[in-house]
Amino acid sequence: MGNTKGGKRVILVVEDEPGISQVCQRTLTAEGFEVDIAVNGAIAEEMLAKKKYDLCLIDIRTPIMNGKELYQHIEEKYPELANKVVFTTGDVLDEKLTSLLKGTNRAYLPKPFTPDELKTIVRQVLEG
């Protein structure tokens, strides 16, 4: 089922905007999750090698390694986690991005989002 440290599910948030990562951390911690933050895909890749996550919330546009590249890494190395990925983006009108979202068939959360929207999508993906 995943790492349930002390019964908590563990979420990796990959987000380079401090304000958004803080909202994610506060909201999800209050819901009983353990939350780790990575500011880009390269850091997330290192974290994934060291710890088991129940869900990844990935900003598509992060520096060094973007969300698409990180997702491809997850598909190759952690296929059981690939269906527990939620993408976030502030650019839902970009055609390449729309194609990526349709191609991966992953859930996504358009920015800006509310804490309630975040909680809802995380619960849906974890229960799905």
N, CA, C and O atoms as a printed pandas DataFrame, in Angstrom:
     atom_number atom_name residue_name chain_id  residue_number  x_coord  y_coord  z_coord
0              1         N          MET        A               1    0.828   -1.198    0.000
1              2        CA          MET        A               1    0.000    0.000    0.000
2              3         C          MET        A               1    0.863    1.250    0.000
3              4         O          MET        A               1    0.426    2.305   -0.459
4              5         N          GLY        A               2    2.062    1.145    0.500
5              6        CA          GLY        A               2    2.900    2.339    0.547
6              7         C          GLY        A               2    3.473    2.510    1.929
7              8         O          GLY        A               2    3.181    1.729    2.835
8              9         N          ASN        A               3    4.266    3.505    2.088
9             10        CA          ASN        A               3    4.891    3.780    3.367
10            11         C          ASN        A               3    3.871    4.419    4.284
11            12         O          ASN        A               3    3.441    5.549    4.054
12            13         N          THR        A               4    3.491    3.714    5.303
13            14        CA          THR        A               4    2.524    4.269    6.244
14            15         C          THR        A               4    3.219    4.483    7.580
15            16         O          THR        A               4    2.879    3.855    8.583
16            17         N          LYS        A               5    4.180    5.363    7.574
17            18        CA          LYS        A               5    4.953    5.697    8.764
18            19         C          LYS        A               5    3.997    6.197    9.837
19            20         O          LYS        A               5    3.401    7.267    9.710
20            21         N          GLY        A               6    3.863    5.406   10.891
21            22        CA          GLY        A               6    2.951    5.802   11.960
22            23         C          GLY        A               6    1.516    5.888   11.469
23            24         O          GLY        A               6    0.709    6.617   12.047
24            25         N          GLY        A               7    1.185    5.155   10.413
25            26        CA          GLY        A               7   -0.158    5.182    9.859
26            27         C          GLY        A               7   -0.401    6.313    8.880
27            28         O          GLY        A               7   -1.485    6.413    8.306
28            29         N          LYS        A               8    0.593    7.166    8.680
29            30        CA          LYS        A               8    0.420    8.302    7.774
30            31         C          LYS        A               8    0.816    7.944    6.355
31            32         O          LYS        A               8    1.812    7.258    6.125
32            33         N          ARG        A               9    0.029    8.414    5.417
33            34        CA          ARG        A               9    0.423    8.305    4.019
34            35         C          ARG        A               9    1.385    9.438    3.708
35            36         O          ARG        A               9    1.297   10.521    4.285
36            37         N          VAL        A              10    2.310    9.173    2.784
37            38        CA          VAL        A              10    3.383   10.116    2.507
38            39         C          VAL        A              10    3.226   10.688    1.101
39            40         O          VAL        A              10    3.068    9.948    0.130
40            41         N          ILE        A              11    3.272   12.018    1.008
41            42        CA          ILE        A              11    3.087   12.716   -0.263
42            43         C          ILE        A              11    4.336   13.525   -0.583
43            44         O          ILE        A              11    4.880   14.221    0.274
44            45         N          LEU        A              12    4.780   13.420   -1.830
45            46        CA          LEU        A              12    5.886   14.240   -2.313
46            47         C          LEU        A              12    5.304   15.365   -3.164
47            48         O          LEU        A              12    4.622   15.117   -4.159
48            49         N          VAL        A              13    5.582   16.603   -2.761
49            50        CA          VAL        A              13    5.130   17.784   -3.502
50            51         C          VAL        A              13    6.349   18.343   -4.246
51            52         O          VAL        A              13    7.350   18.702   -3.627
52            53         N          VAL        A              14    6.254   18.411   -5.564
53            54        CA          VAL        A              14    7.333   18.953   -6.388
54            55         C          VAL        A              14    6.854   20.309   -6.902
55            56         O          VAL        A              14    6.035   20.387   -7.818
56            57         N          GLU        A              15    7.375   21.365   -6.302
57            58        CA          GLU        A              15    6.868   22.710   -6.552
58            59         C          GLU        A              15    7.970   23.728   -6.292
59            60         O          GLU        A              15    8.595   23.717   -5.232
60            61         N          ASP        A              16    8.208   24.615   -7.271
61            62        CA          ASP        A              16    9.272   25.611   -7.110
62            63         C          ASP        A              16    8.767   26.957   -6.586
63            64         O          ASP        A              16    9.575   27.843   -6.310
64            65         N          GLU        A              17    7.476   27.127   -6.445
65            66        CA          GLU        A              17    6.938   28.374   -5.902
66            67         C          GLU        A              17    6.698   28.181   -4.401
67            68         O          GLU        A              17    5.814   27.420   -4.009
68            69         N          PRO        A              18    7.490   28.872   -3.553
69            70        CA          PRO        A              18    7.399   28.668   -2.100
70            71         C          PRO        A              18    5.999   28.838   -1.525
71            72         O          PRO        A              18    5.598   28.076   -0.645
72            73         N          GLY        A              19    5.250   29.823   -2.008
73            74        CA          GLY        A              19    3.904   30.045   -1.485
74            75         C          GLY        A              19    2.997   28.854   -1.724
75            76         O          GLY        A              19    2.224   28.468   -0.846
76            77         N          ILE        A              20    3.089   28.274   -2.904
77            78        CA          ILE        A              20    2.240   27.118   -3.229
78            79         C          ILE        A              20    2.677   25.887   -2.444
79            80         O          ILE        A              20    1.838   25.145   -1.933
80            81         N          SER        A              21    3.988   25.667   -2.345
81            82        CA          SER        A              21    4.444   24.491   -1.593
82            83         C          SER        A              21    4.058   24.604   -0.119
83            84         O          SER        A              21    3.749   23.595    0.515
84            85         N          GLN        A              22    4.074   25.828    0.437
85            86        CA          GLN        A              22    3.667   26.021    1.837
86            87         C          GLN        A              22    2.186   25.717    2.027
87            88         O          GLN        A              22    1.798   25.083    3.008
88            89         N          VAL        A              23    1.355   26.172    1.082
89            90        CA          VAL        A              23   -0.084   25.873    1.166
90            91         C          VAL        A              23   -0.307   24.364    1.101
91            92         O          VAL        A              23   -1.097   23.812    1.866
92            93         N          CYS        A              24    0.391   23.707    0.188
93            94        CA          CYS        A              24    0.261   22.250    0.059
94            95         C          CYS        A              24    0.686   21.563    1.354
95            96         O          CYS        A              24   -0.010   20.682    1.858
96            97         N          GLN        A              25    1.820   21.973    1.880
97            98        CA          GLN        A              25    2.316   21.338    3.105
98            99         C          GLN        A              25    1.351   21.543    4.271
99           100         O          GLN        A              25    1.017   20.585    4.968
100          101         N          ARG        A              26    0.905   22.763    4.489
101          102        CA          ARG        A              26   -0.020   23.050    5.600
102          103         C          ARG        A              26   -1.333   22.285    5.435
103          104         O          ARG        A              26   -1.820   21.656    6.374
104          105         N          THR        A              27   -1.895   22.348    4.230
105          106        CA          THR        A              27   -3.190   21.718    3.978
106          107         C          THR        A              27   -3.123   20.206    4.156
107          108         O          THR        A              27   -3.967   19.612    4.827
108          109         N          LEU        A              28   -2.109   19.590    3.548
109          110        CA          LEU        A              28   -2.029   18.124    3.583
110          111         C          LEU        A              28   -1.581   17.592    4.943
111          112         O          LEU        A              28   -2.014   16.519    5.363
112          113         N          THR        A              29   -0.723   18.331    5.626
113          114        CA          THR        A              29   -0.315   17.932    6.976
114          115         C          THR        A              29   -1.524   17.975    7.912
115          116         O          THR        A              29   -1.700   17.090    8.749
116          117         N          ALA        A              30   -2.348   19.001    7.766
117          118        CA          ALA        A              30   -3.563   19.119    8.582
118          119         C          ALA        A              30   -4.537   17.969    8.317
119          120         O          ALA        A              30   -5.358   17.628    9.169
120          121         N          GLU        A              31   -4.432   17.381    7.130
121          122        CA          GLU        A              31   -5.291   16.239    6.778
122          123         C          GLU        A              31   -4.697   14.910    7.242
123          124         O          GLU        A              31   -5.288   13.853    7.022
124          125         N          GLY        A              32   -3.526   14.964    7.885
125          126        CA          GLY        A              32   -2.932   13.749    8.430
126          127         C          GLY        A              32   -1.857   13.114    7.560
127          128         O          GLY        A              32   -1.403   12.006    7.849
128          129         N          PHE        A              33   -1.446   13.797    6.504
129          130        CA          PHE        A              33   -0.401   13.255    5.631
130          131         C          PHE        A              33    0.971   13.725    6.090
131          132         O          PHE        A              33    1.113   14.788    6.693
132          133         N          GLU        A              34    1.976   12.911    5.792
133          134        CA          GLU        A              34    3.360   13.355    5.910
134          135         C          GLU        A              34    3.706   13.950    4.553
135          136         O          GLU        A              34    3.434   13.332    3.524
136          137         N          VAL        A              35    4.300   15.137    4.530
137          138        CA          VAL        A              35    4.552   15.841    3.272
138          139         C          VAL        A              35    6.032   16.201    3.149
139          140         O          VAL        A              35    6.616   16.798    4.053
140          141         N          ASP        A              36    6.626   15.827    2.017
141          142        CA          ASP        A              36    7.987   16.235    1.684
142          143         C          ASP        A              36    7.907   17.170    0.484
143          144         O          ASP        A              36    7.045   17.014   -0.380
144          145         N          ILE        A              37    8.820   18.147    0.439
145          146        CA          ILE        A              37    8.832   19.135   -0.642
146          147         C          ILE        A              37   10.132   19.023   -1.428
147          148         O          ILE        A              37   11.210   18.920   -0.843
148          149         N          ALA        A              38   10.027   19.045   -2.748
149          150        CA          ALA        A              38   11.190   19.134   -3.637
150          151         C          ALA        A              38   10.963   20.333   -4.547
151          152         O          ALA        A              38    9.858   20.513   -5.059
152          153         N          VAL        A              39   11.991   21.161   -4.758
153          154        CA          VAL        A              39   11.814   22.363   -5.574
154          155         C          VAL        A              39   11.985   22.105   -7.068
155          156         O          VAL        A              39   11.724   22.989   -7.884
156          157         N          ASN        A              40   12.425   20.893   -7.432
157          158        CA          ASN        A              40   12.508   20.543   -8.855
158          159         C          ASN        A              40   12.536   19.024   -9.001
159          160         O          ASN        A              40   12.656   18.290   -8.020
160          161         N          GLY        A              41   12.424   18.576  -10.237
161          162        CA          GLY        A              41   12.363   17.144  -10.512
162          163         C          GLY        A              41   13.628   16.387  -10.159
163          164         O          GLY        A              41   13.564   15.222   -9.767
164          165         N          ALA        A              42   14.789   17.039  -10.295
165          166        CA          ALA        A              42   16.048   16.369   -9.974
166          167         C          ALA        A              42   16.125   16.035   -8.480
167          168         O          ALA        A              42   16.552   14.944   -8.102
168          169         N          ILE        A              43   15.713   16.975   -7.648
169          170        CA          ILE        A              43   15.686   16.721   -6.201
170          171         C          ILE        A              43   14.644   15.651   -5.887
171          172         O          ILE        A              43   14.884   14.773   -5.059
172          173         N          ALA        A              44   13.501   15.723   -6.538
173          174        CA          ALA        A              44   12.450   14.724   -6.333
174          175         C          ALA        A              44   12.943   13.329   -6.705
175          176         O          ALA        A              44   12.639   12.356   -6.015
176          177         N          GLU        A              45   13.701   13.231   -7.790
177          178        CA          GLU        A              45   14.245   11.954   -8.232
178          179         C          GLU        A              45   15.117   11.331   -7.126
179          180         O          GLU        A              45   15.034   10.133   -6.857
180          181         N          GLU        A              46   15.951   12.166   -6.495
181          182        CA          GLU        A              46   16.792   11.687   -5.391
182          183         C          GLU        A              46   15.935   11.244   -4.203
183          184         O          GLU        A              46   16.222   10.233   -3.562
184          185         N          MET        A              47   14.891   12.005   -3.919
185          186        CA          MET        A              47   14.022   11.678   -2.788
186          187         C          MET        A              47   13.265   10.370   -3.034
187          188         O          MET        A              47   13.087    9.569   -2.116
188          189         N          LEU        A              48   12.827   10.160   -4.261
189          190        CA          LEU        A              48   12.108    8.936   -4.609
190          191         C          LEU        A              48   12.985    7.698   -4.443
191          192         O          LEU        A              48   12.484    6.617   -4.135
192          193         N          ALA        A              49   14.288    7.853   -4.646
193          194        CA          ALA        A              49   15.211    6.730   -4.500
194          195         C          ALA        A              49   15.404    6.339   -3.036
195          196         O          ALA        A              49   15.820    5.219   -2.741
196          197         N          LYS        A              50   15.102    7.258   -2.121
197          198        CA          LYS        A              50   15.365    7.027   -0.703
198          199         C          LYS        A              50   14.126    6.700    0.122
199          200         O          LYS        A              50   14.238    6.195    1.240
200          201         N          LYS        A              51   12.949    6.983   -0.422
201          202        CA          LYS        A              51   11.735    6.868    0.375
202          203         C          LYS        A              51   10.568    6.459   -0.508
203          204         O          LYS        A              51   10.517    6.802   -1.690
204          205         N          LYS        A              52    9.642    5.731    0.070
205          206        CA          LYS        A              52    8.449    5.305   -0.675
206          207         C          LYS        A              52    7.328    6.327   -0.449
207          208         O          LYS        A              52    7.028    6.706    0.683
208          209         N          TYR        A              53    6.727    6.756   -1.549
209          210        CA          TYR        A              53    5.640    7.741   -1.481
210          211         C          TYR        A              53    4.332    7.122   -1.939
211          212         O          TYR        A              53    4.304    6.234   -2.790
212          213         N          ASP        A              54    3.250    7.615   -1.352
213          214        CA          ASP        A              54    1.915    7.151   -1.718
214          215         C          ASP        A              54    1.319    7.981   -2.852
215          216         O          ASP        A              54    0.436    7.514   -3.570
216          217         N          LEU        A              55    1.805    9.217   -3.011
217          218        CA          LEU        A              55    1.283   10.113   -4.043
218          219         C          LEU        A              55    2.326   11.189   -4.319
219          220         O          LEU        A              55    3.053   11.613   -3.421
220          221         N          CYS        A              56    2.388   11.625   -5.584
221          222        CA          CYS        A              56    3.259   12.737   -5.969
222          223         C          CYS        A              56    2.406   13.834   -6.588
223          224         O          CYS        A              56    1.631   13.588   -7.512
224          225         N          LEU        A              57    2.557   15.038   -6.072
225          226        CA          LEU        A              57    1.907   16.229   -6.614
226          227         C          LEU        A              57    3.004   16.997   -7.340
227          228         O          LEU        A              57    3.899   17.553   -6.703
228          229         N          ILE        A              58    2.943   17.030   -8.667
229          230        CA          ILE        A              58    4.068   17.511   -9.466
230          231         C          ILE        A              58    3.690   18.720  -10.309
231          232         O          ILE        A              58    2.792   18.649  -11.149
232          233         N          ASP        A              59    4.383   19.830  -10.077
233          234        CA          ASP        A              59    4.260   21.005  -10.937
234          235         C          ASP        A              59    4.927   20.654  -12.267
235          236         O          ASP        A              59    6.066   20.187  -12.287
236          237         N          ILE        A              60    4.233   20.872  -13.357
237          238        CA          ILE        A              60    4.774   20.510  -14.669
238          239         C          ILE        A              60    5.967   21.378  -15.045
239          240         O          ILE        A              60    6.893   20.906  -15.703
240          241         N          ARG        A              61    5.952   22.631  -14.635
241          242        CA          ARG        A              61    7.037   23.545  -15.014
242          243         C          ARG        A              61    7.937   23.846  -13.812
243          244         O          ARG        A              61    7.739   24.827  -13.095
244          245         N          THR        A              62    8.926   22.977  -13.613
245          246        CA          THR        A              62    9.929   23.244  -12.583
246          247         C          THR        A              62   11.300   23.312  -13.251
247          248         O          THR        A              62   11.508   22.708  -14.303
248          249         N          PRO        A              63   12.232   24.041  -12.648
249          250        CA          PRO        A              63   13.570   24.144  -13.240
250          251         C          PRO        A              63   14.351   22.829  -13.133
251          252         O          PRO        A              63   13.979   21.938  -12.370
252          253         N          ILE        A              64   15.411   22.724  -13.890
253          254        CA          ILE        A              64   16.362   21.615  -13.918
254          255         C          ILE        A              64   15.751   20.352  -14.518
255          256         O          ILE        A              64   16.225   19.878  -15.551
256          257         N          MET        A              65   14.725   19.802  -13.907
257          258        CA          MET        A              65   14.004   18.663  -14.467
258          259         C          MET        A              65   12.522   18.966  -14.320
259          260         O          MET        A              65   12.028   19.123  -13.203
260          261         N          ASN        A              66   11.802   19.051  -15.446
261          262        CA          ASN        A              66   10.386   19.416  -15.371
262          263         C          ASN        A              66    9.510   18.224  -14.994
263          264         O          ASN        A              66    9.982   17.094  -14.870
264          265         N          GLY        A              67    8.231   18.509  -14.816
265          266        CA          GLY        A              67    7.293   17.483  -14.388
266          267         C          GLY        A              67    7.132   16.337  -15.356
267          268         O          GLY        A              67    6.958   15.191  -14.941
268          269         N          LYS        A              68    7.188   16.633  -16.660
269          270        CA          LYS        A              68    7.072   15.568  -17.660
270          271         C          LYS        A              68    8.260   14.615  -17.558
271          272         O          LYS        A              68    8.090   13.397  -17.603
272          273         N          GLU        A              69    9.448   15.166  -17.421
273          274        CA          GLU        A              69   10.651   14.327  -17.294
274          275         C          GLU        A              69   10.606   13.494  -16.011
275          276         O          GLU        A              69   10.975   12.320  -16.011
276          277         N          LEU        A              70   10.152   14.110  -14.926
277          278        CA          LEU        A              70   10.033   13.382  -13.666
278          279         C          LEU        A              70    9.001   12.267  -13.786
279          280         O          LEU        A              70    9.219   11.160  -13.293
280          281         N          TYR        A              71    7.884   12.555  -14.435
281          282        CA          TYR        A              71    6.854   11.535  -14.610
282          283         C          TYR        A              71    7.394   10.349  -15.414
283          284         O          TYR        A              71    7.111    9.197  -15.084
284          285         N          GLN        A              72    8.168   10.627  -16.465
285          286        CA          GLN        A              72    8.767    9.548  -17.257
286          287         C          GLN        A              72    9.697    8.699  -16.395
287          288         O          GLN        A              72    9.728    7.475  -16.524
288          289         N          HIS        A              73   10.455    9.355  -15.514
289          290        CA          HIS        A              73   11.335    8.640  -14.582
290          291         C          HIS        A              73   10.499    7.749  -13.650
291          292         O          HIS        A              73   10.852    6.595  -13.407
292          293         N          ILE        A              74    9.405    8.286  -13.138
293          294        CA          ILE        A              74    8.535    7.511  -12.248
294          295         C          ILE        A              74    7.961    6.303  -12.979
295          296         O          ILE        A              74    7.918    5.205  -12.424
296          297         N          GLU        A              75    7.523    6.497  -14.214
297          298        CA          GLU        A              75    6.978    5.376  -14.999
298          299         C          GLU        A              75    8.006    4.258  -15.161
299          300         O          GLU        A              75    7.667    3.078  -15.070
300          301         N          GLU        A              76    9.256    4.632  -15.400
301          302        CA          GLU        A              76   10.314    3.638  -15.611
302          303         C          GLU        A              76   10.745    2.956  -14.313
303          304         O          GLU        A              76   10.872    1.733  -14.267
304          305         N          LYS        A              77   10.969    3.742  -13.261
305          306        CA          LYS        A              77   11.549    3.212  -12.024
306          307         C          LYS        A              77   10.521    2.798  -10.971
307          308         O          LYS        A              77   10.773    1.888  -10.181
308          309         N          TYR        A              78    9.366    3.462  -10.956
309          310        CA          TYR        A              78    8.350    3.225   -9.919
310          311         C          TYR        A              78    6.965    3.123  -10.557
311          312         O          TYR        A              78    6.089    3.938  -10.266
312          313         N          PRO        A              79    6.759    2.125  -11.427
313          314        CA          PRO        A              79    5.484    2.063  -12.166
314          315         C          PRO        A              79    4.248    2.011  -11.267
315          316         O          PRO        A              79    3.176    2.474  -11.660
316          317         N          GLU        A              80    4.392    1.448  -10.063
317          318        CA          GLU        A              80    3.249    1.383   -9.146
318          319         C          GLU        A              80    2.843    2.768   -8.644
319          320         O          GLU        A              80    1.716    2.952   -8.183
320          321         N          LEU        A              81    3.749    3.741   -8.730
321          322        CA          LEU        A              81    3.460    5.107   -8.292
322          323         C          LEU        A              81    2.907    5.972   -9.431
323          324         O          LEU        A              81    2.302    7.013   -9.177
324          325         N          ALA        A              82    3.112    5.551  -10.671
325          326        CA          ALA        A              82    2.724    6.378  -11.825
326          327         C          ALA        A              82    1.239    6.740  -11.820
327          328         O          ALA        A              82    0.869    7.834  -12.247
328          329         N          ASN        A              83    0.392    5.840  -11.344
329          330        CA          ASN        A              83   -1.045    6.164  -11.328
330          331         C          ASN        A              83   -1.443    6.961  -10.084
331          332         O          ASN        A              83   -2.624    7.233   -9.870
332          333         N          LYS        A              84   -0.466    7.331   -9.273
333          334        CA          LYS        A              84   -0.716    8.157   -8.083
334          335         C          LYS        A              84   -0.015    9.504   -8.230
335          336         O          LYS        A              84    0.459   10.079   -7.251
336          337         N          VAL        A              85    0.042    9.995   -9.461
337          338        CA          VAL        A              85    0.636   11.298   -9.758
338          339         C          VAL        A              85   -0.481   12.287  -10.068
339          340         O          VAL        A              85   -1.403   11.984  -10.825
340          341         N          VAL        A              86   -0.385   13.472   -9.473
341          342        CA          VAL        A              86   -1.286   14.578   -9.793
342          343         C          VAL        A              86   -0.401   15.723  -10.288
343          344         O          VAL        A              86    0.510   16.162   -9.587
344          345         N          PHE        A              87   -0.677   16.196  -11.496
345          346        CA          PHE        A              87    0.069   17.334  -12.031
346          347         C          PHE        A              87   -0.593   18.640  -11.598
347          348         O          PHE        A              87   -1.815   18.716  -11.469
348          349         N          THR        A              88    0.230   19.664  -11.375
349          350        CA          THR        A              88   -0.296   21.011  -11.162
350          351         C          THR        A              88    0.286   21.906  -12.245
351          352         O          THR        A              88    1.417   21.708  -12.687
352          353         N          THR        A              89   -0.490   22.886  -12.663
353          354        CA          THR        A              89    0.002   23.812  -13.674
354          355         C          THR        A              89   -0.798   25.096  -13.660
355          356         O          THR        A              89   -1.990   25.110  -13.354
356          357         N          GLY        A              90   -0.123   26.157  -13.994
357          358        CA          GLY        A              90   -0.796   27.442  -14.152
358          359         C          GLY        A              90   -1.042   27.759  -15.610
359          360         O          GLY        A              90   -1.519   28.846  -15.937
360          361         N          ASP        A              91   -0.723   26.825  -16.491
361          362        CA          ASP        A              91   -0.766   27.068  -17.934
362          363         C          ASP        A              91   -1.623   26.025  -18.644
363          364         O          ASP        A              91   -1.112   25.250  -19.453
364          365         N          VAL        A              92   -2.917   25.998  -18.349
365          366        CA          VAL        A              92   -3.791   24.966  -18.913
366          367         C          VAL        A              92   -4.158   25.195  -20.372
367          368         O          VAL        A              92   -4.804   24.343  -20.983
368          369         N          LEU        A              93   -3.757   26.332  -20.944
369          370        CA          LEU        A              93   -4.096   26.605  -22.338
370          371         C          LEU        A              93   -3.001   26.171  -23.311
371          372         O          LEU        A              93   -3.222   26.172  -24.522
372          373         N          ASP        A              94   -1.835   25.804  -22.807
373          374        CA          ASP        A              94   -0.720   25.379  -23.637
374          375         C          ASP        A              94   -1.058   24.046  -24.319
375          376         O          ASP        A              94   -1.430   23.084  -23.647
376          377         N          GLU        A              95   -0.929   23.987  -25.663
377          378        CA          GLU        A              95   -1.297   22.773  -26.405
378          379         C          GLU        A              95   -0.435   21.573  -26.051
379          380         O          GLU        A              95   -0.954   20.466  -25.910
380          381         N          LYS        A              96    0.884   21.770  -25.902
381          382        CA          LYS        A              96    1.767   20.659  -25.538
382          383         C          LYS        A              96    1.390   20.118  -24.164
383          384         O          LYS        A              96    1.411   18.909  -23.931
384          385         N          LEU        A              97    1.050   21.021  -23.270
385          386        CA          LEU        A              97    0.660   20.629  -21.930
386          387         C          LEU        A              97   -0.653   19.850  -21.955
387          388         O          LEU        A              97   -0.783   18.824  -21.287
388          389         N          THR        A              98   -1.601   20.326  -22.709
389          390        CA          THR        A              98   -2.880   19.627  -22.842
390          391         C          THR        A              98   -2.659   18.226  -23.394
391          392         O          THR        A              98   -3.287   17.267  -22.946
392          393         N          SER        A              99   -1.770   18.115  -24.363
393          394        CA          SER        A              99   -1.436   16.821  -24.954
394          395         C          SER        A              99   -0.803   15.895  -23.910
395          396         O          SER        A              99   -1.132   14.710  -23.847
396          397         N          LEU        A             100    0.099   16.433  -23.098
397          398        CA          LEU        A             100    0.727   15.639  -22.035
398          399         C          LEU        A             100   -0.321   15.134  -21.061
399          400         O          LEU        A             100   -0.320   13.954  -20.709
400          401         N          LEU        A             101   -1.203   15.999  -20.624
401          402        CA          LEU        A             101   -2.212   15.608  -19.646
402          403         C          LEU        A             101   -3.142   14.537  -20.210
403          404         O          LEU        A             101   -3.498   13.588  -19.511
404          405         N          LYS        A             102   -3.531   14.687  -21.464
405          406        CA          LYS        A             102   -4.390   13.673  -22.088
406          407         C          LYS        A             102   -3.622   12.376  -22.305
407          408         O          LYS        A             102   -4.165   11.290  -22.103
408          409         N          GLY        A             103   -2.358   12.487  -22.717
409          410        CA          GLY        A             103   -1.541   11.305  -23.004
410          411         C          GLY        A             103   -1.231   10.468  -21.778
411          412         O          GLY        A             103   -1.187    9.240  -21.859
412          413         N          THR        A             104   -1.016   11.117  -20.644
413          414        CA          THR        A             104   -0.698   10.369  -19.421
414          415         C          THR        A             104   -1.953    9.914  -18.692
415          416         O          THR        A             104   -1.904    8.993  -17.876
416          417         N          ASN        A             105   -3.078   10.561  -18.986
417          418        CA          ASN        A             105   -4.347   10.261  -18.321
418          419         C          ASN        A             105   -4.231   10.405  -16.798
419          420         O          ASN        A             105   -4.847    9.648  -16.049
420          421         N          ARG        A             106   -3.456   11.360  -16.361
421          422        CA          ARG        A             106   -3.274   11.644  -14.932
422          423         C          ARG        A             106   -4.169   12.805  -14.528
423          424         O          ARG        A             106   -4.553   13.646  -15.342
424          425         N          ALA        A             107   -4.480   12.816  -13.254
425          426        CA          ALA        A             107   -5.252   13.917  -12.693
426          427         C          ALA        A             107   -4.400   15.177  -12.714
427          428         O          ALA        A             107   -3.173   15.110  -12.639
428          429         N          TYR        A             108   -5.059   16.327  -12.816
429          430        CA          TYR        A             108   -4.310   17.582  -12.719
430          431         C          TYR        A             108   -5.134   18.633  -12.004
431          432         O          TYR        A             108   -6.365   18.607  -11.991
432          433         N          LEU        A             109   -4.404   19.553  -11.415
433          434        CA          LEU        A             109   -4.999   20.605  -10.613
434          435         C          LEU        A             109   -4.511   21.941  -11.164
435          436         O          LEU        A             109   -3.336   22.277  -11.009
436          437         N          PRO        A             110   -5.396   22.710  -11.807
437          438        CA          PRO        A             110   -4.966   24.007  -12.350
438          439         C          PRO        A             110   -4.705   25.019  -11.231
439          440         O          PRO        A             110   -5.444   25.087  -10.249
440          441         N          LYS        A             111   -3.644   25.796  -11.404
441          442        CA          LYS        A             111   -3.327   26.874  -10.450
442          443         C          LYS        A             111   -4.028   28.141  -10.893
443          444         O          LYS        A             111   -4.195   28.360  -12.093
444          445         N          PRO        A             112   -4.440   28.975   -9.966
445          446        CA          PRO        A             112   -4.376   28.750   -8.521
446          447         C          PRO        A             112   -5.477   27.791   -8.079
447          448         O          PRO        A             112   -6.545   27.739   -8.689
448          449         N          PHE        A             113   -5.216   27.043   -7.031
449          450        CA          PHE        A             113   -6.220   26.124   -6.500
450          451         C          PHE        A             113   -6.435   26.417   -5.022
451          452         O          PHE        A             113   -5.591   27.019   -4.359
452          453         N          THR        A             114   -7.570   25.983   -4.530
453          454        CA          THR        A             114   -7.905   26.198   -3.121
454          455         C          THR        A             114   -7.467   24.977   -2.299
455          456         O          THR        A             114   -7.280   23.891   -2.847
456          457         N          PRO        A             115   -7.307   25.161   -1.003
457          458        CA          PRO        A             115   -7.009   23.995   -0.161
458          459         C          PRO        A             115   -8.058   22.887   -0.300
459          460         O          PRO        A             115   -7.714   21.705   -0.286
460          461         N          ASP        A             116   -9.331   23.262   -0.434
461          462        CA          ASP        A             116  -10.383   22.252   -0.597
462          463         C          ASP        A             116  -10.215   21.474   -1.903
463          464         O          ASP        A             116  -10.404   20.258   -1.928
464          465         N          GLU        A             117   -9.863   22.169   -2.984
465          466        CA          GLU        A             117   -9.631   21.482   -4.258
466          467         C          GLU        A             117   -8.450   20.516   -4.143
467          468         O          GLU        A             117   -8.490   19.410   -4.683
468          469         N          LEU        A             118   -7.412   20.936   -3.446
469          470        CA          LEU        A             118   -6.245   20.089   -3.224
470          471         C          LEU        A             118   -6.625   18.838   -2.443
471          472         O          LEU        A             118   -6.279   17.726   -2.840
472          473         N          LYS        A             119   -7.330   19.014   -1.345
473          474        CA          LYS        A             119   -7.740   17.875   -0.518
474          475         C          LYS        A             119   -8.605   16.902   -1.317
475          476         O          LYS        A             119   -8.438   15.686   -1.222
476          477         N          THR        A             120   -9.521   17.446   -2.098
477          478        CA          THR        A             120  -10.429   16.591   -2.875
478          479         C          THR        A             120   -9.675   15.740   -3.883
479          480         O          THR        A             120   -9.907   14.534   -3.960
480          481         N          ILE        A             121   -8.777   16.340   -4.656
481          482        CA          ILE        A             121   -8.090   15.584   -5.703
482          483         C          ILE        A             121   -7.132   14.563   -5.099
483          484         O          ILE        A             121   -6.984   13.466   -5.639
484          485         N          VAL        A             122   -6.482   14.903   -3.993
485          486        CA          VAL        A             122   -5.567   13.955   -3.339
486          487         C          VAL        A             122   -6.353   12.741   -2.854
487          488         O          VAL        A             122   -5.936   11.603   -3.072
488          489         N          ARG        A             123   -7.471   12.973   -2.207
489          490        CA          ARG        A             123   -8.306   11.847   -1.720
490          491         C          ARG        A             123   -8.805   10.989   -2.888
491          492         O          ARG        A             123   -8.789    9.761   -2.810
492          493         N          GLN        A             124   -9.254   11.646   -3.982
493          494        CA          GLN        A             124   -9.760   10.892   -5.138
494          495         C          GLN        A             124   -8.669    9.992   -5.728
495          496         O          GLN        A             124   -8.918    8.824   -6.029
496          497         N          VAL        A             125   -7.475   10.534   -5.888
497          498        CA          VAL        A             125   -6.396    9.753   -6.493
498          499         C          VAL        A             125   -5.940    8.619   -5.559
499          500         O          VAL        A             125   -5.677    7.509   -6.020
500          501         N          LEU        A             126   -5.849    8.891   -4.280
501          502        CA          LEU        A             126   -5.434    7.850   -3.341
502          503         C          LEU        A             126   -6.466    6.732   -3.237
503          504         O          LEU        A             126   -6.106    5.569   -3.053
504          505         N          GLU        A             127   -7.733    7.076   -3.354
505          506        CA          GLU        A             127   -8.793    6.078   -3.239
506          507         C          GLU        A             127   -9.070    5.373   -4.567
507          508         O          GLU        A             127   -9.695    4.313   -4.595
508          509         N          GLY        A             128   -8.597    5.975   -5.679
509          510        CA          GLY        A             128   -8.892    5.464   -7.019
510          511         C          GLY        A             128   -8.228    4.224   -7.417
511          512         O          GLY        A             128   -8.434    3.743   -8.531
